[in-house]
Amino acid sequence: MHQPTVVNVTPFVRRPPLRVPTLAPEKDSSQEWLPFSIRQVRTTQELEKAVAIRHRAYARHLPGLAETLRAPESMDEEPGVVVFLATSKVDGSPLGTMRLQNNAHRPLALEQSIALPDDMRARSLVEATRLGVTQERVGRLVKTALFKSAYQYCIHQRVDTMVIAGRAPLDRQYEAMMFRDLYPERGFVPLRHASNIPHRVMYFDVATLEPLWRAAHHPFHDFFFNHFHPDLETDLPGFRAAISRDYAAATVPQPTQHAAQV
């Protein structure tokens, strides 16, 4: 039987503890099953599926950029990078993907185009990129679940801040999720890793998301914090246990040197 080729899987590193909400389901939380699952990409076959849905999603609105996304990018397998893949439970077809890069090993990709504030560069950061979902009706739910997986990854990794860049009109989706503008006065900034297409650079502080959404009665609050989703790898006890073992075995990385200007 053909064995899938294993791709480089980023090891988890230990971070100093933050005051963040627990990921263990509360006693009154409900278990909710989804029509798809979301897992970290671990094989070349899974990466190919992620690339396929990534390409199709970008081809709908950015055909020029999509042409450069027909094959895996070198960043997909770099240290500090995780690719999430959502697949249908019915036939295993790819429904969505998102890539996360932390700054433990190198500056974030967007730092090729814009300098981060000094206080932010000293933090543990994650940048979310290459988000793409199916046009099917389930696409909206897939996107929400990908963001929940990204948030939980940040909790597991002791990440302080999540950064994302959105072109118009997608930036409004991030604004609705209460991401804030990094530099409100600059507006949209051309990004080199996005074919110099102008993007709005935004962020949220991981530890404050739950109380922020709770106070705002945000529609995603229950999905993120009051529902347990066994179909999300990041929501499983085994994933949390694996992270804990890696924390115990790893060392805290040294601060990364950043040098990027607009």
Secondary structure, DSSP 8 states (H G I E B T S, - for coil): -----B-----------------S--TT-EE---SEEEEE--BHHHHHHHHHHHHHHHHHH-HHHHGGGSS--GGGGSTTEEEEEEEETTT--EEEEEEEEETTSS--GGGGT----HHHHTS-EEEEEEEEE-SSTTHHHHHHHHHHHHHHHHHHTT--EEEEEE-TTTHHHHHHTT-EESSTTT-EEEEGGGTTEEEEEEEEEGGGHHHHHHHHT-TTHIIIIIEE-TTBGGGSHHHHHHHHHHHHH-------------
